[in-house]
Amino acid sequence: MFGWLRRRRSGVTIPDSLWVRLLSNYPFLADRALGDQERLRELAARFLQDKEFHGANGFTITDEVALAIAGQAVLPVLNLGLHWYDDFVGIVVHPDEVVARRTTEDEHGVVHLYDEVLAGETMEGGPVMVNWHDVRASGSTAATGYNVVVHEFIHKIDLRDGLADGCPPLPSREARKQWLALMASEHQAFREKVLVAQRFGGAKPWLDEYGATSVDEFFAVACEGYFVNRERFSIEFPKLTQQFDGFFGPAPVAGRTRS
């Protein structure tokens, strides 16, 4: 287990050396305004105190691993509060992607077995699983809007109302109706871009094509880009940027530019 956090489990304070290294490894965190960075550090410390990390397949949880996940996990709830993650405790970390055996039953009652490669997974009311290979690379993959930690923790936010539908809990039916309408429209447009790229050799969309599979996955994939490369996301998805700002809170940055 990770030494610093185990020794200081009560009243966690993130050492300066670890925090500076985190910001260096993940520029999208360092790009944020100083006030945001201070709140991220505070939330990350509370997250580390509340959650339990488990290494899978012999993987060892170190200070670097725990803080890297915590610092990115609290990004979506920076303005919402850590209580949005109070339905679970465990975080399982694999060294790399995981191959999971799946079963489906078709309309004729025939059961089909297949393998699915997972970068991460979120269980309603249960643990979150991520892989360290992708977490560690998040600083460089921000250019493509990819972030496995943000993706899985957005699923947690989406599932707060028990529905995996690409819509977090909102204060009114009308707000929910408007949110879902825009998500459906943007998801359909994204699906069409993916299909054109796959079938006709068109330009690939900026975000991960996995977002085309369902509206809840599109929500998670879109939030990846929104949180780690807001400048590019706002160009690609101006309407979603406005909608996300209204829910997550505006995200001013310090001014570094990425393509």
PAGU-736094 format. One record per residue (C-alpha): x, y, z; residue in one letter; residue number from 1. Coordinates in steps of 0.001 Angstrom, whole numbers, plus 500000, padded with zeros to 6 digits. Layout:
REM PAGU-736094
   east  north     up r   k
      X      Y      Z a NUM
...
END
This chain:
REM PAGU-736094
   east  north     up r   k
 500000 500000 500000 m   1
 500962 503598 499581 f   2
 503103 504838 502454 g   3
 502289 508527 502872 w   4
 498522 508113 502868 l   5
 498571 505042 505140 r   6
 500637 506938 507688 r   7
 498372 509988 507548 r   8
 494932 508475 507113 r   9
 493315 510840 509601 s  10
 493311 514419 508341 g  11
 495029 513875 504985 v  12
 497234 516693 503721 t  13
 498795 516206 500296 i  14
 502542 516901 500438 p  15
 503766 519726 498208 d  16
 506173 517454 496338 s  17
 503380 515038 495339 l  18
 501025 517833 494344 w  19
 503628 519569 492170 v  20
 504398 516258 490462 r  21
 500696 515698 489823 l  22
 500310 519093 488143 l  23
 503411 518423 486066 s  24
 502141 515043 484894 n  25
 498633 516272 484080 y  26
 498786 519753 482528 p  27
 494990 520017 482238 f  28
 494963 520282 486053 l  29
 497802 522796 486117 a  30
 496025 524883 483463 d  31
 493206 525744 485806 r  32
 493031 528969 487794 a  33
 494871 528967 491123 l  34
 491624 529060 493067 g  35
 490448 525938 491240 d  36
 493754 524214 491937 q  37
 493425 524908 495651 e  38
 489923 523455 495752 r  39
 491039 520462 493683 l  40
 493787 519790 496194 r  41
 491349 520015 499099 e  42
 488795 517731 497435 l  43
 491478 515246 496381 a  44
 492687 515017 499988 a  45
 489159 514331 501233 r  46
 488631 511805 498432 f  47
 491785 509944 499461 l  48
 490610 509875 503045 q  49
 487147 508520 502171 d  50
 487893 505977 499433 k  51
 489676 502625 499455 e  52
 492049 501635 496651 f  53
 492646 498031 495624 h  54
 495277 496817 493167 g  55
 494215 493974 490861 a  56
 496380 491302 489204 n  57
 499312 492073 491455 g  58
 499235 495818 490834 f  59
 500617 497927 493701 t  60
 498847 501108 494775 i  61
 501439 503812 495369 t  62
 501121 507450 496413 d  63
 501472 508468 492768 e  64
 498711 506113 491642 v  65
 496240 507107 494353 a  66
 496777 510844 493903 l  67
 496648 510672 490094 a  68
 493233 509026 490265 i  69
 491947 511254 493059 a  70
 493065 514479 491369 g  71
 491269 513584 488151 q  72
 488220 512024 489811 a  73
 487309 515184 491715 v  74
 487532 517401 488639 l  75
 483861 516881 487634 p  76
 482619 517611 491171 v  77
 484822 520644 491776 l  78
 481739 522879 491956 n  79
 479200 520185 492849 l  80
 480729 518709 495979 g  81
 482213 515366 496960 l  82
 478840 514040 498164 h  83
 478076 513133 494546 w  84
 480430 510185 495083 y  85
 479045 509013 498410 d  86
 477387 505847 497045 d  87
 480629 503864 496893 f  88
 483986 503397 498590 v  89
 486113 501052 496484 g  90
 488342 501882 493529 i  91
 489927 498929 491737 v  92
 493037 499600 489675 v  93
 494285 497160 487032 h  94
 497725 497538 485455 p  95
 496211 497599 481934 d  96
 492962 497078 480075 e  97
 490820 494131 481153 v  98
 489155 491498 478978 v  99
 485710 490679 480368 a 100
 483555 487755 479281 r 101
 480020 488943 478457 r 102
 476785 487114 477731 t 103
 473725 488342 475852 t 104
 470445 486675 474981 e 105
 468802 487460 471636 d 106
 465098 487598 470822 e 107
 465102 483872 470118 h 108
 466479 482993 473550 g 109
 469910 482085 472214 v 110
 472746 483038 474585 v 111
 475828 484553 472966 h 112
 479260 484766 474608 l 113
 481789 487427 473685 y 114
 484850 489191 475073 d 115
 484873 492926 475747 e 116
 488035 494950 476320 v 117
 487495 497401 479175 l 118
 489536 500480 479977 a 119
 487340 501001 483020 g 120
 483955 500149 484465 e 121
 481466 501666 486890 t 122
 478968 499702 488948 m 123
 475795 501380 490206 e 124
 476200 501644 493963 g 125
 479473 499747 493673 g 126
 483151 500272 492932 p 127
 484850 502050 490064 v 128
 487467 500234 487998 m 129
 490205 501956 485979 v 130
 493519 500864 484500 n 131
 496811 502511 485378 w 132
 498196 502469 481836 h 133
 495491 504870 480658 d 134
 495473 506911 483866 v 135
 499217 507478 483660 r 136
 498950 508549 480000 a 137
 496153 511055 480671 s 138
 498470 514035 480426 g 139
 499242 513311 476773 s 140
 495861 511871 475750 t 141
 494124 515108 476760 a 142
 494914 516350 473256 a 143
 492401 513815 471940 t 144
 489913 514444 474735 g 145
 490484 511003 476275 y 146
 490450 510407 480035 n 147
 489409 507111 481618 v 148
 489048 508526 485143 v 149
 486724 511342 484139 v 150
 484739 508906 481994 h 151
 484053 506446 484804 e 152
 483258 509086 487398 f 153
 480851 510819 485045 i 154
 478991 507512 484949 h 155
 478731 507791 488739 k 156
 477154 511226 488369 i 157
 474824 509985 485629 d 158
 473716 507068 487823 l 159
 472844 509190 490861 r 160
 469165 508920 489924 d 161
 469420 505224 489080 g 162
 469236 505789 485324 l 163
 472106 505426 482860 a 164
 470612 507846 480359 d 165
 473204 510571 479853 g 166
 471450 512958 482219 c 167
 472455 513731 485803 p 168
 469802 514503 488423 p 169
 468314 517911 487627 l 170
 466013 520200 489625 p 171
 462959 520010 487353 s 172
 461252 517941 484673 r 173
 461650 520781 482196 e 174
 465400 521004 482837 a 175
 465658 517250 482342 r 176
 463614 517403 479136 k 177
 465849 520108 477670 q 178
 469039 518295 478714 w 179
 467953 515002 477174 l 180
 466812 516671 473952 a 181
 470204 518286 473379 l 182
 472096 515119 474345 m 183
 470005 513066 471919 a 184
 470606 515552 469110 s 185
 474363 515789 469731 e 186
 474660 512038 470117 h 187
 472907 511406 466829 q 188
 475155 513882 465037 a 189
 478195 512205 466576 f 190
 476965 508741 465532 r 191
 476584 509944 461970 e 192
 480155 511257 461935 k 193
 481432 507944 463265 v 194
 479474 505969 460664 l 195
 480729 508169 457830 v 196
 484307 507710 459054 a 197
 483969 503950 459412 q 198
 482020 503150 456249 r 199
 483076 505814 453797 f 200
 486525 506898 454929 g 201
 485419 510274 456212 g 202
 487297 512276 458802 a 203
 487322 510666 462225 k 204
 485598 512646 464977 p 205
 487798 514269 467590 w 206
 486351 512340 470532 l 207
 486519 508597 471181 d 208
 484206 506734 468795 e 209
 482957 504692 471746 y 210
 480647 507611 472472 g 211
 478521 506543 469505 a 212
 477388 503332 471225 t 213
 474743 504929 473473 s 214
 473696 508296 474822 v 215
 475057 507559 478316 d 216
 478447 506640 476854 e 217
 478339 509755 474720 f 218
 477740 511820 477863 f 219
 480782 510264 479539 a 220
 482976 510617 476440 v 221
 481875 514222 475904 a 222
 482683 515087 479508 c 223
 486174 513671 479034 e 224
 486846 516277 476374 g 225
 485037 519014 478302 y 226
 487165 518583 481420 f 227
 490601 517873 479948 v 228
 490582 520001 476790 n 229
 487856 522585 477189 r 230
 489202 524877 474472 e 231
 488910 522234 471751 r 232
 485642 520898 473158 f 233
 484013 524323 473068 s 234
 484834 524559 469356 i 235
 483548 521077 468546 e 236
 480494 521198 470820 f 237
 479484 524792 471636 p 238
 475937 523893 472709 k 239
 477086 521108 474997 l 240
 479713 523405 476484 t 241
 476994 525841 477493 q 242
 474843 523059 478919 q 243
 477720 521507 480857 f 244
 478734 524904 482235 d 245
 475223 525317 483581 g 246
 475466 522057 485505 f 247
 479131 521609 486423 f 248
 479874 525313 486785 g 249
 482055 527481 484547 p 250
 485640 526262 484304 a 251
 488023 529208 483803 p 252
 491569 528194 482878 v 253
 494914 529843 483333 a 254
 495429 530308 479619 g 255
 497627 527531 478241 r 256
 496659 526441 474731 t 257
 496462 522882 473474 r 258
 495428 521515 470089 s 259
END
